[in-house]
């Protein structure tokens, strides 16, 4: 049997961890005049360590925030520079102590409070995020901090290379963030028909009345609290200059992985503390934009050689995020969606079924260590479990997706009949490219054309979610959570 050749050399992760800990200890000694007493790696997508140290007879702690394995070369330093600019302008972020070359990280104050939900779908499925009354009050208080952050002059960030040329026109304000991510996804070959259509929809539906650009967190709603008090705002790796409604859309995008509570109530609170009226149409548009960016980003989690990457989270988020992006389009344009879908009986393929079940059993037996934590073993175990469902339901998923595509092509008057999913996807991308060069369609209006594509792609992604879960749509499973509406029923 031919063996796949790895493109990377074997890595001694125990030696890597030893070197990381040495770098941490050396940095704390040199810059904080402290002796490290404990280093604990946190359960996150990126390497992060809570570092406890003794200095001048007192015990203190800092957070070493490392780089994602799939991140760009300057992404981590960009986040550090953004947080430094925010702190200089009175925004409540952890104090930054400096940059570390080895391990690549920056160091900030440790916020000593109960850890918030990780905001990851694979953990929310097993342990749904909840919200206490105190956390809800803290959420309302957070809106004051968000409004203050939006009020920081854009000029305070122009020394940061990525923010040095703020967008000016409505089109630039609306699209520059997603176009950058779309370009990266296109180059990597990660843009499939569902993602392609969303980008085209964003281009065609720019809110031209949105002309003001402000600093935005990019992934708003993330903060640490104690009781009802907001202690620190966090996570600025996709911060940008754009429409404030992008940040307001993040609450819809992050919920329910991280429970955001009553989202319309948060918008009313933002209006009260900022003096700005929330434009729900703009929120809906930027919900699509935020979820499109996040959906493309999720496709990079599945790089096989990325140490510390979260493969299954990528698959789960791609399915949930992309489907909810279509639900936002549907809400905005009044498009009906079909949720009345059912899994067939599984097709048991002898070799795949037996082999993948064996792999699941043996992964559970793997010993854990500080270099290979139990939660990392659980993530590894989830991959063959996903592939087991994929083998059982792939034929159904591909058959139904191709049949829907062929039906749409017939309705549009195209002489296209695909026999498999690869051919259907290639044809769909070509038809979309033709649509982009000629917006008008002789067969139907643009609104009807949008509705047809939205319904097609939504069913495709919903079926993919069913394949992952191995169940029919289940409202109790966060994977199937429908996007929370923001418009009053008519």
C-alpha positions as CSV (number, residue, x, y, z in Angstrom):
1,X,0.0,0.0,0.0
2,X,1.4,3.4,-1.0
3,X,2.2,5.6,2.0
4,X,1.5,9.3,1.9
5,X,4.7,11.3,2.3
6,X,4.5,14.0,4.8
7,X,5.7,17.4,3.7
8,X,7.0,18.2,7.1
9,X,9.7,16.6,9.2
10,X,8.8,15.0,12.5
11,X,8.7,17.4,15.4
12,X,9.7,16.6,19.0
13,X,6.9,18.5,20.7
14,X,8.2,17.9,24.2
15,X,11.4,19.6,23.1
16,X,9.4,22.5,21.6
17,X,7.5,22.9,24.9
18,X,10.7,22.9,26.9
19,X,12.2,25.6,24.6
20,X,9.0,27.6,24.9
21,X,9.0,27.4,28.7
22,X,12.7,28.5,28.8
23,X,11.9,31.5,26.6
24,X,9.0,32.4,28.9
25,X,11.2,32.1,32.0
26,X,14.0,34.1,30.5
27,X,11.7,36.9,29.3
28,X,10.0,37.2,32.7
29,X,13.4,37.3,34.5
30,X,14.7,40.0,32.1
31,X,11.7,42.2,31.7
32,X,9.7,41.7,34.9
33,X,12.5,40.8,37.3
34,X,10.6,37.8,38.2
35,X,11.0,34.0,38.8
36,X,8.4,31.9,37.1
37,X,6.7,29.4,39.4
38,X,4.1,28.0,37.0
39,X,3.3,27.9,33.2
40,X,-0.1,26.7,32.2
41,X,-1.2,26.4,28.6
42,X,-4.8,27.4,28.0
43,X,-7.5,25.5,25.9
44,X,-7.6,27.8,22.9
45,X,-7.0,27.7,19.2
46,X,-3.7,29.5,19.6
47,X,-0.8,28.8,22.0
48,X,-1.5,30.9,25.2
49,X,0.0,30.5,28.6
50,X,-0.9,31.8,32.0
51,X,2.4,32.5,33.6
52,X,2.7,32.9,37.4
53,X,5.8,34.5,38.8
54,X,7.3,35.8,42.0
55,X,8.8,39.3,42.0
56,X,9.8,41.5,45.0
57,X,8.1,39.0,47.3
58,X,4.7,39.2,45.5
59,X,3.0,36.7,43.3
60,X,1.8,38.0,40.0
61,X,0.5,36.5,36.7
62,X,0.7,37.5,33.0
63,X,-0.7,36.1,29.8
64,X,1.6,35.2,27.0
65,X,-0.6,35.4,23.9
66,X,1.0,33.3,21.1
67,X,0.4,33.1,17.3
68,X,-2.2,31.0,15.6
69,X,-0.5,28.3,13.4
70,X,-2.5,29.6,10.4
71,X,-1.9,33.3,11.1
72,X,-0.1,35.7,8.9
73,X,3.5,36.8,9.9
74,X,2.4,40.2,11.2
75,X,-1.0,39.3,12.6
76,X,0.1,38.9,16.2
77,X,2.2,42.1,16.3
78,X,-0.7,44.0,14.7
79,X,-3.0,42.9,17.5
80,X,-0.5,44.1,20.1
81,X,-0.1,47.5,18.4
82,X,-3.9,47.9,18.3
83,X,-4.2,47.2,22.0
84,X,-1.4,49.6,22.8
85,X,-3.2,52.3,20.8
86,X,-6.5,51.5,22.6
87,X,-4.9,51.7,26.1
88,X,-3.3,55.0,25.2
89,X,-6.8,56.3,24.5
90,X,-8.3,55.2,27.7
91,X,-10.0,52.0,26.5
92,X,-10.1,49.3,29.1
93,X,-7.7,46.6,27.7
94,X,-5.1,44.6,29.5
95,X,-1.8,46.4,29.9
96,X,0.8,45.3,27.3
97,X,4.3,44.6,28.7
98,X,6.0,43.9,25.4
99,X,6.9,41.5,22.6
100,X,8.6,38.1,22.9
101,X,10.6,36.6,20.0
102,X,10.7,33.1,21.4
103,X,8.1,31.8,21.8
104,X,6.5,34.3,19.4
105,X,4.0,36.1,21.6
106,X,3.2,39.4,23.4
107,X,2.7,39.7,27.1
108,X,-0.3,41.3,28.9
109,X,-1.8,41.5,32.3
110,X,-3.6,38.4,33.4
111,X,-7.2,39.2,34.1
112,X,-8.0,37.3,37.3
113,X,-11.6,36.3,37.0
114,X,-13.7,33.3,35.9
115,X,-12.8,32.3,32.4
116,X,-15.4,33.2,29.8
117,X,-16.8,30.7,27.3
118,X,-14.2,29.9,24.7
119,X,-16.6,30.8,21.9
120,X,-15.9,27.5,20.1
121,X,-18.7,25.5,18.5
122,X,-17.3,22.0,19.4
123,X,-17.3,22.9,23.1
124,X,-20.7,24.7,22.9
125,X,-22.3,21.5,21.5
126,X,-21.3,19.5,24.6
127,X,-21.6,22.4,27.1
128,X,-23.9,25.1,25.8
129,X,-23.0,28.6,26.9
130,X,-25.2,30.2,29.5
131,X,-25.6,33.7,30.9
132,X,-26.1,34.7,34.5
133,X,-27.9,37.9,35.5
134,X,-24.6,39.5,36.4
135,X,-23.0,38.6,33.1
136,X,-26.0,40.1,31.3
137,X,-25.6,43.3,33.2
138,X,-22.0,43.3,32.3
139,X,-23.0,42.8,28.6
140,X,-25.1,45.9,28.9
141,X,-22.2,47.8,30.5
142,X,-19.9,46.6,27.8
143,X,-21.9,48.6,25.2
144,X,-20.6,51.8,26.8
145,X,-17.0,50.6,26.3
146,X,-17.8,49.6,22.7
147,X,-19.2,53.1,22.1
148,X,-16.2,54.7,23.6
149,X,-13.9,52.6,21.4
150,X,-15.8,53.6,18.3
151,X,-15.3,57.2,19.3
152,X,-11.5,57.0,19.3
153,X,-10.3,59.1,16.3
154,X,-9.2,57.0,13.4
155,X,-6.0,59.1,13.3
156,X,-4.9,57.3,16.5
157,X,-4.4,54.1,14.5
158,X,-2.8,55.3,11.3
159,X,0.7,54.6,12.6
160,X,-0.2,50.9,12.4
161,X,0.6,49.7,8.8
162,X,-2.6,47.8,8.3
163,X,-4.8,50.7,9.4
164,X,-2.7,53.5,7.7
165,X,-5.1,54.0,4.8
166,X,-8.6,54.1,6.1
167,X,-11.5,53.4,3.7
168,X,-13.3,56.5,2.4
169,X,-16.2,55.5,0.0
170,X,-19.2,53.5,1.1
171,X,-18.0,50.6,-1.1
172,X,-14.5,50.7,0.5
173,X,-16.0,50.9,4.0
174,X,-18.4,48.0,3.3
175,X,-16.1,45.6,1.4
176,X,-12.4,46.1,2.1
177,X,-12.3,43.6,5.0
178,X,-14.1,40.8,3.3
179,X,-12.4,41.4,-0.1
180,X,-9.1,40.9,1.6
181,X,-10.2,37.6,3.2
182,X,-11.9,36.5,0.0
183,X,-8.7,37.1,-1.9
184,X,-6.7,35.0,0.6
185,X,-9.3,32.3,0.3
186,X,-9.3,32.4,-3.4
187,X,-5.6,32.0,-3.6
188,X,-5.8,29.0,-1.3
189,X,-8.5,27.4,-3.4
190,X,-11.0,27.5,-0.5
191,X,-13.8,29.5,-2.2
192,X,-16.7,27.1,-3.1
193,X,-20.1,28.1,-4.6
194,X,-21.7,29.1,-1.2
195,X,-18.8,31.4,-0.3
196,X,-18.6,32.8,-3.9
197,X,-22.2,33.8,-4.0
198,X,-22.0,35.5,-0.6
199,X,-19.1,37.7,-1.8
200,X,-21.0,38.6,-5.0
201,X,-24.1,39.4,-2.9
202,X,-22.0,41.7,-0.6
203,X,-20.7,43.6,-3.7
204,X,-24.1,44.1,-5.2
205,X,-25.8,45.2,-1.9
206,X,-23.4,47.8,-0.4
207,X,-25.3,50.2,1.9
208,X,-24.4,53.4,0.0
209,X,-25.8,55.6,2.8
210,X,-23.1,54.4,5.2
211,X,-20.3,56.9,4.7
212,X,-18.6,57.1,8.1
213,X,-15.6,55.0,9.0
214,X,-14.6,54.3,12.6
215,X,-12.2,52.0,14.5
216,X,-14.0,48.7,14.9
217,X,-13.0,45.7,17.1
218,X,-13.7,43.3,14.3
219,X,-14.9,40.5,16.6
220,X,-16.8,42.5,19.2
221,X,-18.5,41.2,22.3
222,X,-15.4,39.6,23.9
223,X,-14.5,40.8,27.3
224,X,-13.7,39.7,30.8
225,X,-16.0,40.6,33.7
226,X,-16.4,40.2,37.4
227,X,-19.9,40.4,38.6
228,X,-21.4,43.3,36.6
229,X,-18.1,45.0,36.0
230,X,-16.3,45.0,32.7
231,X,-12.6,44.3,33.5
232,X,-11.0,44.2,30.1
233,X,-11.8,44.1,26.4
234,X,-10.1,41.3,24.4
235,X,-9.4,39.9,21.0
236,X,-8.5,42.5,18.4
237,X,-6.7,40.3,15.8
238,X,-9.2,41.3,13.0
239,X,-9.7,45.0,14.2
240,X,-10.1,47.4,11.4
241,X,-11.5,50.7,10.2
242,X,-15.1,50.3,9.0
243,X,-18.8,50.7,9.8
244,X,-19.7,50.5,13.5
245,X,-22.5,48.1,12.4
246,X,-19.9,45.5,11.7
247,X,-19.2,45.3,15.4
248,X,-22.9,45.2,16.3
249,X,-23.3,42.4,13.8
250,X,-20.7,40.4,15.7
251,X,-23.1,39.7,18.5
252,X,-25.4,37.8,16.1
253,X,-22.5,36.0,14.6
254,X,-20.9,34.9,17.9
255,X,-24.2,33.8,19.5
256,X,-24.9,31.0,20.6
257,X,-21.3,29.7,20.8
258,X,-20.9,32.4,23.4
259,X,-24.2,33.4,24.8
260,X,-24.9,37.1,24.0
261,X,-28.3,37.4,25.6
262,X,-31.1,39.6,24.2
263,X,-29.3,41.1,21.1
264,X,-32.0,43.7,20.2
265,X,-31.7,45.0,23.9
266,X,-28.0,45.4,23.4
267,X,-28.6,47.5,20.3
268,X,-31.0,49.7,22.3
269,X,-28.4,50.1,25.0
270,X,-25.8,51.1,22.4
271,X,-28.1,53.7,21.0
272,X,-28.6,55.1,24.5
273,X,-24.9,55.3,25.4
274,X,-23.6,56.3,22.0
275,X,-26.2,58.8,20.8
276,X,-26.2,56.9,17.5
277,X,-29.2,55.3,15.9
278,X,-28.7,51.7,15.1
279,X,-29.5,50.9,11.4
280,X,-30.8,47.4,11.4
281,X,-30.5,47.1,7.7
282,X,-26.8,47.9,8.0
283,X,-26.6,45.4,10.9
284,X,-28.1,42.7,8.6
285,X,-25.7,43.5,5.8
286,X,-22.7,43.4,8.1
287,X,-24.0,40.2,9.6
288,X,-23.5,38.6,6.2
289,X,-20.1,40.3,5.9
290,X,-18.8,39.2,9.3
291,X,-20.1,35.6,8.8
292,X,-18.6,35.5,5.3
293,X,-15.2,36.5,6.6
294,X,-15.5,34.0,9.5
295,X,-16.6,31.2,7.2
296,X,-13.7,31.7,4.9
297,X,-11.4,31.9,7.9
298,X,-12.8,28.6,9.1
299,X,-11.6,26.8,6.0
300,X,-8.0,27.5,7.0
301,X,-8.4,25.6,10.3
302,X,-8.2,22.4,8.3
303,X,-4.6,22.7,7.1
304,X,-3.2,19.3,7.9
305,X,0.3,20.5,8.8
306,X,-0.7,23.3,11.1
307,X,0.4,22.3,14.7
308,X,-2.3,23.3,17.2
309,X,-4.9,23.9,14.5
310,X,-8.5,22.9,15.3
311,X,-9.6,20.9,12.3
312,X,-13.1,19.9,13.5
313,X,-13.9,23.4,14.7
314,X,-13.2,24.5,11.1
315,X,-15.7,22.0,9.7
316,X,-18.3,22.9,12.3
317,X,-17.9,26.6,11.9
318,X,-17.9,26.5,8.1
319,X,-21.3,24.7,8.2
320,X,-22.9,26.8,10.9
321,X,-21.5,30.2,10.0
322,X,-22.1,30.0,6.2
323,X,-25.7,28.8,6.7
324,X,-26.4,31.7,9.1
325,X,-25.0,34.1,6.6
326,X,-27.6,32.9,4.1
327,X,-30.3,33.3,6.8
328,X,-29.3,36.9,7.2
329,X,-29.6,37.5,3.5
330,X,-33.0,35.7,3.6
331,X,-34.2,37.9,6.5
332,X,-33.1,41.1,4.8
333,X,-34.7,40.2,1.5
334,X,-37.8,38.3,2.6
335,X,-36.7,35.0,1.2
336,X,-38.3,31.8,2.5
337,X,-36.0,28.9,3.5
338,X,-36.7,25.2,3.7
339,X,-35.8,23.5,7.0
340,X,-37.9,20.4,6.3
341,X,-35.0,18.1,5.4
342,X,-34.4,14.6,6.6
343,X,-31.4,12.3,6.7
344,X,-31.8,8.9,4.9
345,X,-30.8,5.7,6.4
346,X,-26.9,5.6,6.6
347,X,-25.0,3.8,3.8
348,X,-22.6,1.6,5.6
349,X,-19.4,1.2,3.6
350,X,-17.6,-1.8,5.0
351,X,-14.0,-0.6,4.9
352,X,-14.5,3.1,5.8
353,X,-16.9,2.2,8.6
354,X,-14.7,-0.4,10.2
355,X,-11.5,1.5,9.8
356,X,-12.8,4.8,11.1
357,X,-14.4,3.2,14.1
358,X,-11.1,1.5,14.9
359,X,-9.3,4.8,14.6
360,X,-11.9,6.4,17.0
361,X,-11.3,3.5,19.5
362,X,-7.5,3.7,19.4
363,X,-7.3,7.5,19.6
364,X,-9.3,7.3,22.9
365,X,-6.5,5.0,24.2
366,X,-3.7,7.5,23.4
367,X,-1.9,8.7,26.6
368,X,-2.1,12.4,27.3
369,X,0.6,14.8,28.6
370,X,1.4,18.5,29.0
371,X,2.4,18.4,25.3
372,X,-0.7,16.5,24.2
373,X,-3.6,17.5,26.5
374,X,-6.8,15.5,26.9
375,X,-8.8,18.2,25.1
376,X,-6.4,17.9,22.1
377,X,-7.0,14.2,22.0
378,X,-10.7,14.8,22.0
379,X,-10.3,17.2,19.0
380,X,-8.3,14.5,17.2
381,X,-10.9,11.9,18.0
382,X,-13.6,14.1,16.4
383,X,-12.0,13.9,13.0
384,X,-12.5,10.2,12.3
385,X,-16.0,10.6,13.9
386,X,-16.8,13.3,11.3
387,X,-15.4,11.2,8.5
388,X,-17.5,8.2,9.6
389,X,-20.7,10.3,9.2
390,X,-19.3,11.7,5.9
391,X,-18.8,8.2,4.5
392,X,-22.3,7.2,5.6
393,X,-24.1,10.2,4.1
394,X,-21.8,11.6,1.4
395,X,-23.7,10.0,-1.5
396,X,-27.0,11.4,-0.3
397,X,-25.5,14.9,0.3
398,X,-23.8,15.0,-3.2
399,X,-26.8,13.6,-5.0
400,X,-29.3,16.1,-3.5
401,X,-26.9,19.0,-4.0
402,X,-26.3,18.1,-7.7
403,X,-30.0,17.6,-8.3
404,X,-30.8,21.0,-6.8
405,X,-28.2,22.6,-9.0
406,X,-29.4,21.0,-12.1
407,X,-32.9,22.1,-11.4
408,X,-31.8,25.7,-11.0
409,X,-29.8,25.6,-14.2
410,X,-32.9,24.4,-16.0
411,X,-35.0,27.2,-14.5
412,X,-32.4,29.7,-15.6
413,X,-32.4,28.4,-19.1
414,X,-28.8,27.1,-19.0
415,X,-28.0,23.9,-20.9
416,X,-26.0,22.5,-18.0
417,X,-26.5,19.1,-16.5
418,X,-23.8,18.0,-13.9
419,X,-23.3,14.4,-13.1
420,X,-21.3,14.9,-9.9
421,X,-20.6,17.5,-7.3
422,X,-17.2,18.5,-8.7
423,X,-18.7,19.3,-12.1
424,X,-21.6,21.0,-10.5
425,X,-19.4,23.3,-8.4
426,X,-17.2,24.2,-11.3
427,X,-20.2,25.0,-13.4
428,X,-21.8,27.0,-10.6
429,X,-18.6,29.1,-10.2
430,X,-18.6,29.8,-13.9
431,X,-22.3,30.8,-13.9
432,X,-21.6,33.1,-11.0
433,X,-18.7,34.7,-12.8
434,X,-21.0,35.3,-15.8
435,X,-23.6,36.8,-13.5
436,X,-21.1,39.2,-12.0
437,X,-20.1,40.5,-15.4
438,X,-23.7,40.9,-16.4
439,X,-26.0,41.5,-13.5
440,X,-29.3,41.5,-15.4
441,X,-30.8,38.1,-16.3
442,X,-33.2,37.6,-19.1
443,X,-35.1,34.8,-17.3
444,X,-35.9,36.4,-13.9
445,X,-35.4,39.6,-11.9
446,X,-32.4,40.1,-9.7
447,X,-34.5,39.6,-6.6
448,X,-35.8,36.3,-7.8
449,X,-32.4,35.2,-9.0
450,X,-31.0,36.0,-5.5
451,X,-33.8,34.0,-3.9
452,X,-33.1,31.0,-6.1
453,X,-29.4,30.9,-5.3
454,X,-29.9,31.6,-1.6
455,X,-32.4,28.8,-1.2
456,X,-30.1,26.4,-3.1
457,X,-27.0,27.2,-1.1
458,X,-28.8,27.2,2.2
459,X,-30.2,23.7,1.7
460,X,-26.7,22.6,0.7
461,X,-25.1,23.9,3.9
462,X,-28.0,22.6,6.1
463,X,-27.5,19.2,4.6
464,X,-23.8,19.4,5.3
465,X,-24.6,20.2,9.0
466,X,-26.9,17.2,9.1
467,X,-24.1,15.0,7.7
468,X,-21.7,16.3,10.4
469,X,-24.1,15.7,13.2
470,X,-25.6,12.5,11.9
471,X,-29.1,13.8,12.8
472,X,-32.0,15.8,11.3
473,X,-32.0,19.5,12.2
474,X,-32.2,19.7,16.0
475,X,-33.0,23.0,17.7
476,X,-31.2,21.9,20.9
477,X,-27.9,21.5,19.0
478,X,-26.0,24.8,18.6
479,X,-24.8,23.5,15.2
480,X,-28.4,24.0,13.9
481,X,-29.1,27.3,15.8
482,X,-30.9,29.6,13.4
483,X,-29.8,33.2,13.2
484,X,-31.7,35.3,15.7
485,X,-34.0,37.8,13.9
486,X,-33.6,41.5,14.5
487,X,-36.5,42.9,12.4
488,X,-40.0,43.1,13.8
489,X,-42.4,40.6,12.2
490,X,-44.6,42.2,9.5
